């Protein structure tokens, strides 16, 4: 090979080596050339446009305070029927106790306040005093509680296991929809969005969760002592774009300080939003005669169930 051929071959090899170097290597134009720097991509954060409902993003409930506040605002402005149920059963399936409740609220749309409401709750089984819902504490032998509020006054009718009836009258507290601890539930169980339903009215989002992040808060929501052990949690809820919690269901196991294992279930559902009406109960006259003008109480025997 002649000198000219060797020179051409060397030139070609040098060219190939240069092309085979790293594509990202910076070109050197002098000794003062600065190295290339890489800026990390920003970490995505929740912005107002990413919220599906107040306090809810595609990741789930991130702000329980905002969600529950929106839920309460929405229900202050509309009539509604709330249906609630909770129960606890032994491991073999037999019932320990079960409570159902229905609340109807009629709202003055001009004043954004309830003008009348009715509440009925029934208890089956035998609940220990510590497990009794607040409505049943006054008379622990109660199996049915009814309340009617109108014009700032409230009448209660308590039906006892013996068949007796107690009427109690007094000034009505602020009427609020049944709230079995929504804030504590959403705070204590991590949720994620698993479905979306579009149609008439606001879009609805389905939430699901099973991981308990705050056992103490969940215990307070369920009204159990701090020594109770809660497990096997399953929580589903439906929330609309305005923040109204349309329904939820919570299933769990509970082992109390006595070591007895119970299976619990709790659910709430809202219906007839904007369409609920409240009628005076047929026992209203008896309650007025028994207690006078919003005060006092009186017992009487009777077996009429009323409504």
C-alpha angles and dihedrals in degrees: 000000000000127000092256092054092048090052092053091048092051091050092052092050092050090051092051093049091051092051092050095059122105111296091218096052109123118244112249114225096164145337093278097060110132119228117253114263126208121215113212115240112255116260110248113251132189112266128181089264092059096055114104092190133351106302093000127106130167085274091061134252107352098163115034091178092059093045096050092044090054090047092053093046092052094050094048089066102047141049114249146174116223122196118193133180134176132172143170124205135185120250090262091058099254116138121257095176141329130194129192126186136183123192126187121191126187114199132204099231092201095055098029092229136112114262097186139355142183129207129186126179131175130194126204127186127017118301119191113242091255091056096047115119112241093251090063100045097087092064108019090194091062120126099175133030125189128182131186122187128188136150094004095307133103135202125195129195118197120193115201131207088248090062094252123132130217123198119201125184132188147124114312120244118220107297111236131169116263108279112185091188103295094169092052092047095052091042095051102043123056110227138190133196110257103167147014130212122193124186139097110002128005120345112265127218127204116221128194134183142164105167114096110213098174113032093178092056091048090050090053091049090054094042095237129139124265091251093060117108116220121195147151091048121185118179128179128171140172118221126180126218092263091057098256110147098221096184144339140185128202124191123182147144122245131198113188131200088273090061094240111144115222133182112221133197130182130176141169130190131184119212139169095028107189091004105071118118127188123216127196111261119243091240093059094098092051090051093051092049092047100048108020124221105353097314147088132021137246138187126222136170119246145132102210111122097203117178 
